[in-house]
Amino acid sequence: LSYAFTYLHAQRDTDVVLWFDHDDGARILLDGKVVHDRHFHEGGEPDRRSVPVRLSAGAHRLLFKVEEWVGATGLYLRIAHPDGSDAPEVVPTLSPSQSIKPTVASAAIARSLVA
C-alpha cells in the first residue's frame, strides 16, 4: 500500500474536477468522504478518470490510498475546472494553514502530483 496526502486550499467556493488515474486499485478521500473507490489490476494513465467536486473556501484534506498487485505503483492527479482549464484558485500544500498565494509553481503541482 502507498499513500499520498495534500491539503487543497480553495480561495473561494469553486467547482473543480480531480483528473487522475492509479496503478493498481485506489481509494480517494476528500475531507474524509470517499469520492472514488476502484480495485483493478492495470497501469495508470494521466486524466483517465475524473471526479467533479465542490470545494468551499478554505482548506480541504485529500488522501489517496493506492494498492499494488505486482510491479511498480503510482498515481496521477491534476486539479482543474470542469472545462479542463487550470484552477489557480486551488493550491495544494502540506500545511493546513498555509496562506493562499497562487503561483505558476503551485499550478504545476496541482496539475501533476505523481508518486
N, C-alpha and C positions, 0 to 999 in steps of 0.2 A: 504494500500500500504506500502511496505517496500523497502528500497534502500540499496544497498551495493556498495561501491566505493573503488577502489585502483588504484595506478599508477603501471604500469608494466615497469620496466627498463630493456631494452634489451642491453646487452653488445655489440652485433654485429647484423647485419641483420640475421634473423633466421625465419624458418618456424616452427610454433607450432600449437598445437590443444588445443582449450578450451574444455575440457571434463566437462560436467555439467548436472545438472537437477534442477528442481524447483517445488515448491508446492505453488500455482497452476500455473497460467499463468505468463509469464515473457517477458520482452524486454531487450536485451543486446546491449549496445552501446560501440564500441571501437573507441576512438578518435572522438566521435560524430556521427559515422556511425552505423546504425542498422545492427547487424550481426545475430540477432536471434529475432523473434517475434512470440510467440505462446500463445494462450489463450485456456486453458482447465481446467478441474476440476479433478485432480488426484494427488496422492502423488509423491514425488520425490525420486529418487534412484541415487547413485553415478554412474557417467560415462554413463548414459543412452543416452545422446545427445552429439553431438560434432560439432564444427565449426573450420575448419582449417583457420588460419590467418597468414599473413606475417607481422612480426614486423621489422621495420628498427631500426638501433641502436639508442638508446635514450629512452625517457620517453613516455609512452602511457597511456591514460585515459581509464579505464574500469568501466562501470557503469551497474549494474543490477537493474532493476525495477521489483519487484515481487508483484503480486496481489494475495490475498487470498479470496476465496469464503466463506468457513466456517472452523473453527478449526485453527490449527497451520499453520504457513507459514515457508518456509525455502528454502535454495538453497545449492547446492554442486558445487564446482569448483576445477578443477585440471588442471594445465598447464603442458603440456608435448610435446615431439617431436611426429611426426606422428606415429612412431613405439610404442608409449606408454612409452618410457623411460623418465626419469626426464629431465627437461630443466633448469639446474642450471644457465644458462646464462640469464635467465629471472627472475628478482627479484621483487616481489610485495612489495610496500611500501605505506605509506601515505604521502610521500613527493615528490613533483615534481622534486626536485633537489638532492635527496639523492645519495651519491656515491654508486657505484655498487660493492659490495663485496659478491659474492655468499657464502652462508654458508649452513650447514645442516638444520639449523632452517628455513632459508628463503625458501629452497626447500620444507620443510614440509608444510609451509604456502601455497606455490604455489599449492601443491597437494590437499589441503583440506581447503578451506575457507567455513565455514558452518555458516549460520545465523539462 
